[in-house]
Amino acid sequence: MDFDVKKNYYDILGVKEDASPEEIKKAFKKAAVKHHPDKGGDKKKFQEMNEAYQVIGDEKKKGQYDAYRKGGYSWFDGQGWFWWGWWFNGGVDFWDFDIGDIMGGIFGGGFGWWSKKKSTQGGEDIQVAIDISFEESYTGVTKKISYSRMKKVTGTDEKTCTTCKGHGSIVQQVQTPFGVMQSQSVCPYCEGSGKIYTKDGKQLANGWLEKTKEILEVKIPAAIKAGSYIKFSNKGNESSAHHIGDLYIQINVANSRLYERKSDHLYTKANVSLFDMVLWGEITVDHPEGKLKIKVPKGTQVGDMIKIGGKWFGVGGMFSKRGDLFVIPQVDIPKKLSRDQEKLWTELKSKK
């Protein structure tokens, strides 16, 4: 091999693993100017950066390097031979480990019937949150959201993957005490497509996929509860295997200073005069549908709740069956009294 799989060449050059050839080249040039020995830079660091660029800056070598790294070759020596001697010379008890784990470590989980992990080709789901007001949760509302997802690119150029020669898979071999074993697995460079896709001269990071911005109109139904999800099929990330995940919209409902929701019922507080609570009366309370006039029963006690049927959230879908509104009276005791009022209260007190 012309590279050291133990080194992370991407970290050395300060680029991401999905960086384009142009980004890798730009990063190397910038680092070379900074660390060149002729300009007082660190010679060892410069050589290390040059080594990294010679590998991941070359399409073929990069493919091989990525294949080795993703294939779990940390179990091998520099020539790709497995260190069986360590296992049989007291490293571990041979009978205490699963041969599938060994082969999975060697071949990245792709060693035929020894493999216990199955790779999935499905697209990933995406979760996005929307914040709405308490009143909007009652009436329902339409919101527009913006999110990013991986999507098929149009107008791309393609060429045969040099790592797998267009087969979409690579064959890995290892010498063991049982002889030479080999495994066929998905090519990590083209992700099984056998093709490398570019657009405007730039290699796409995920096969023929790229991150795109989506604008979506979301109709949030009335009576929705906080923490509920709305699902949009096939609006998630697209995979290189042509599968598309789903989009899940989580609904966050803001707290209200006027109302509290419990199940499908609404609770609110209202100031009520002592006279209305003792004799009876009528008060006006706020409601998402507007002002409501409510009768206060005679003899209402502190802590009682006045129930108004069918004035809250729909139950069983929209408003086919509605919850109830509960008004909690708050005694409104006057802080100041006129002389006549104080006289009346005094007379009333003497007759209790």
C-alpha positions in Angstrom: 0.0 0.0 0.0 1.1 3.6 -0.7 -0.5 4.9 2.4 -0.8 4.4 6.1 -4.4 3.5 7.1 -3.7 4.4 10.7 -3.3 8.1 9.7 -6.3 10.3 9.2 -5.3 12.3 6.1 -8.5 14.3 6.2 -7.7 15.6 9.7 -4.1 16.3 8.6 -5.3 18.6 5.8 -8.2 19.9 7.8 -11.0 18.8 5.4 -14.1 16.7 5.7 -14.3 13.2 4.4 -16.8 14.3 1.8 -14.7 17.2 0.6 -14.4 17.7 -3.2 -11.1 17.4 -5.1 -11.1 21.2 -5.4 -11.5 21.6 -1.6 -8.7 19.1 -0.9 -6.4 20.8 -3.3 -7.2 24.3 -1.9 -6.6 23.1 1.7 -3.2 21.5 0.7 -2.0 24.7 -1.1 -3.0 26.8 1.9 -1.2 24.5 4.4 1.8 24.2 2.1 2.4 27.9 2.0 2.1 28.1 5.8 4.3 25.1 6.7 6.9 25.1 3.8 10.4 24.6 5.2 11.7 27.4 3.0 9.5 29.8 4.8 10.4 28.7 8.3 7.8 26.0 8.5 7.9 22.6 10.2 9.6 20.2 7.7 8.1 17.1 9.3 4.6 18.6 9.3 5.0 19.6 5.7 6.0 16.1 4.7 3.0 14.7 6.5 0.7 17.1 4.7 2.3 16.2 1.3 1.8 12.5 2.1 -1.8 13.2 2.9 -2.4 15.1 -0.3 -0.6 12.4 -2.5 -3.3 10.0 -1.2 -6.6 11.8 -0.9 -5.7 14.2 -3.7 -5.5 11.2 -6.1 -8.9 9.8 -7.0 -7.7 6.1 -7.2 -5.6 6.2 -4.1 -8.4 8.0 -2.2 -10.9 5.3 -3.1 -8.5 2.6 -1.9 -7.7 4.5 1.3 -11.4 5.0 2.1 -12.1 1.4 1.4 -9.5 0.2 3.8 -10.6 2.7 6.5 -14.3 1.8 6.2 -13.5 -1.9 5.9 -12.1 -2.0 9.5 -8.5 -2.6 8.6 -7.3 -1.6 12.0 -7.2 -5.3 12.7 -4.4 -5.7 10.0 -0.8 -5.0 9.8 0.7 -2.7 7.2 0.4 -5.4 4.5 -3.2 -6.4 5.2 -2.4 -9.5 7.2 -4.5 -10.3 10.2 -2.5 -10.7 13.5 -3.8 -14.2 14.3 -0.7 -14.8 16.5 -2.0 -12.4 19.1 -5.2 -14.3 19.5 -3.5 -17.7 19.8 -0.7 -16.7 22.1 -2.6 -15.6 25.2 -4.2 -12.4 23.8 -7.7 -13.9 24.3 -9.2 -17.4 24.7 -10.1 -18.5 21.1 -13.3 -20.2 22.4 -14.6 -17.0 24.1 -15.2 -14.9 21.0 -17.6 -15.0 18.1 -15.9 -15.7 14.8 -18.5 -13.4 13.2 -17.1 -10.5 15.3 -13.6 -11.3 13.9 -14.7 -11.5 10.3 -16.9 -8.4 10.8 -13.8 -6.5 12.1 -11.8 -7.7 9.1 -14.3 -7.2 6.3 -16.4 -4.4 7.8 -19.4 -6.6 8.7 -19.7 -8.0 5.2 -18.3 -11.5 5.4 -21.1 -13.7 4.0 -22.9 -15.8 6.6 -20.5 -14.7 9.3 -21.8 -11.2 9.2 -24.4 -10.3 11.9 -25.0 -6.7 10.7 -27.0 -5.9 7.6 -26.4 -2.6 5.9 -29.6 -0.7 5.1 -30.0 1.2 1.8 -33.1 3.1 2.9 -33.2 6.9 3.0 -33.0 8.6 6.4 -36.0 10.2 8.0 -35.8 13.9 9.0 -37.4 15.6 12.0 -38.3 19.3 12.1 -40.1 21.3 14.8 -42.7 24.0 14.3 -43.7 26.4 17.1 -47.3 27.6 17.2 -49.3 29.7 19.7 -51.8 28.3 22.1 -54.6 30.0 20.1 -53.3 28.5 16.8 -53.5 25.0 18.3 -57.2 25.6 18.9 -58.1 27.0 15.5 -55.6 25.3 13.3 -53.0 27.1 11.2 -50.9 26.8 8.0 -47.2 27.4 8.3 -44.3 27.4 5.8 -41.1 25.6 6.8 -37.6 25.5 5.3 -35.4 22.5 5.8 -32.5 20.7 4.0 -32.4 17.2 2.7 -30.3 15.0 0.5 -31.9 14.8 -3.0 -31.1 13.5 -6.4 -29.2 16.0 -8.6 -30.2 16.7 -12.1 -27.8 17.6 -14.9 -24.9 15.5 -13.6 -22.0 13.9 -15.4 -21.0 10.3 -14.6 -18.0 8.2 -15.0 -17.0 4.7 -14.0 -15.8 4.3 -10.4 -12.0 3.6 -10.5 -12.1 1.8 -7.1 -14.5 -1.0 -8.0 -14.1 -0.6 -11.8 -17.9 -0.1 -12.2 -18.9 -3.3 -10.4 -20.3 -1.4 -7.3 -18.5 -3.8 -5.0 -15.0 -4.7 -3.9 -13.4 -8.0 -3.0 -11.3 -8.1 0.1 -8.9 -10.9 0.9 -7.0 -12.0 4.0 -4.6 -14.8 4.8 -5.7 -16.8 7.9 -4.7 -20.1 9.4 -7.6 -21.6 7.4 -6.3 -20.3 4.1 -7.1 -17.2 2.1 -10.6 -15.9 2.8 -12.3 -13.3 0.7 -15.5 -11.2 1.0 -17.4 -9.0 -1.4 -18.9 -5.8 0.0 -20.4 -2.6 -1.3 -17.8 -0.2 -2.7 -17.5 2.6 -0.1 -16.4 5.2 -2.7 -19.4 5.0 -5.1 -21.7 3.4 -2.5 -22.6 0.5 -4.8 -23.6 2.5 -7.8 -20.4 1.8 -9.8 -20.4 5.4 -10.9 -18.9 8.6 -9.8 -21.1 11.7 -10.3 -20.0 15.2 -10.8 -21.8 18.5 -11.5 -20.1 21.6 -12.9 -16.7 19.8 -12.5 -17.4 19.2 -8.7 -17.7 15.6 -7.4 -20.8 15.1 -5.4 -20.3 14.0 -1.9 -22.9 11.3 -1.8 -23.1 9.6 -5.2 -25.6 11.5 -7.3 -27.0 13.3 -4.2 -26.5 16.8 -2.8 -28.0 18.8 0.0 -30.9 20.9 -1.2 -33.2 23.5 0.5 -36.9 22.6 0.6 -39.9 24.9 1.3 -43.0 23.1 2.5 -46.5 24.3 3.5 -47.7 22.5 6.5 -51.4 22.5 7.4 -51.7 22.0 11.2 -55.2 20.8 12.1 -57.3 22.3 14.9 -57.2 20.7 18.3 -53.6 19.4 17.8 -51.8 18.5 21.0 -48.3 19.7 21.9 -45.7 17.1 21.0 -47.8 15.6 18.1 -46.1 14.7 14.8 -47.3 15.2 11.3 -45.8 12.8 8.8 -44.9 13.6 5.1 -44.0 10.5 3.2 -41.0 10.6 0.8 -40.0 14.1 2.0 -36.9 12.9 3.9 -33.4 12.2 2.7 -32.9 10.3 -0.5 -30.3 7.4 -0.6 -27.9 6.3 -3.3 -30.1 3.2 -3.6 -33.0 5.4 -4.7 -35.0 5.1 -1.4 -36.5 8.1 0.2 -37.1 8.6 3.9 -40.0 10.5 5.5 -40.3 13.9 7.1 -41.7 14.2 10.6 -43.0 17.6 11.8 -43.1 18.0 15.6 -45.6 20.5 16.9 -44.6 22.7 19.8 -47.4 24.6 21.4 -46.5 27.7 23.5 -48.0 28.1 26.9 -50.8 30.6 27.4 -51.1 33.2 30.2 -54.9 32.8 30.1 -55.6 29.1 29.5 -54.4 25.7 30.5 -55.1 22.6 28.5 -55.8 19.2 30.3 -56.6 16.4 27.9 -59.3 17.9 25.6 -60.6 20.4 28.2 -59.8 24.1 28.8 -59.2 25.7 32.2 -59.2 29.5 32.8 -59.5 31.8 35.7 -61.9 34.8 36.1 -62.4 37.5 38.7 -65.8 37.2 40.3 -67.3 39.6 42.9 -68.3 38.3 46.3 -71.9 39.5 45.7 -72.1 37.4 42.5 -70.7 34.3 44.2 -73.1 34.7 47.1 -76.3 35.7 45.2 -75.6 34.9 41.6 -74.3 36.9 38.7 -73.0 37.0 35.2 -69.3 37.5 34.1 -67.5 37.8 30.8 -64.5 35.6 30.1 -62.0 35.4 27.2 -62.1 32.5 24.9 -60.3 31.6 21.6 -63.6 32.1 19.8 -64.2 35.5 21.4 -65.8 36.8 24.6 -68.2 34.5 26.5 -70.9 35.5 29.0 -71.1 33.0 31.8 -73.7 32.8 34.7 -72.3 32.4 38.2 -74.5 30.0 40.2 -75.8 31.2 43.6 -73.6 30.1 46.5 -70.4 29.5 44.4 -67.5 28.6 46.7 -63.8 29.4 46.4 -62.2 26.5 44.6 -65.4 25.6 42.7 -65.3 25.3 38.9 -68.0 26.5 36.6 -68.4 24.0 33.7 -69.4 25.2 30.2 -70.0 22.2 28.0 -68.6 21.9 24.4 -66.4 25.0 24.5 -63.0 23.5 24.1 -61.0 21.2 21.9 -62.5 18.7 19.5 -62.2 15.0 20.5 -61.9 12.3 17.9 -61.0 14.6 15.0 -61.8 18.2 14.5 -64.9 19.3 16.4 -67.1 16.2 16.1 -67.1 16.0 19.8 -65.8 18.8 21.9 -64.2 19.1 25.3 -65.5 21.4 28.1 -64.5 24.8 29.4 -63.9 25.1 33.1 -63.9 28.6 34.7 -62.2 28.9 38.1 -63.6 31.9 40.0 -61.1 34.2 41.7 -62.8 36.2 44.5 -62.6 39.9 43.7 -62.4 41.6 47.1 -62.4 45.5 47.0 -59.4 47.1 48.7 -61.2 50.4 49.4 -64.8 51.1 50.5 -66.8 54.3 50.6 -68.4 55.2 53.9 -71.8 54.0 52.8 -70.4 50.7 51.6 -68.5 50.2 54.8 -71.7 50.9 56.8 -73.6 48.3 54.8 -70.9 45.7 55.2 -70.8 46.4 59.0 -74.6 45.9 59.2 -74.4 42.7 57.3 -71.6 41.4 59.5 -73.6 42.1 62.7 -76.5 40.0 61.3 -74.5 36.9 60.5 
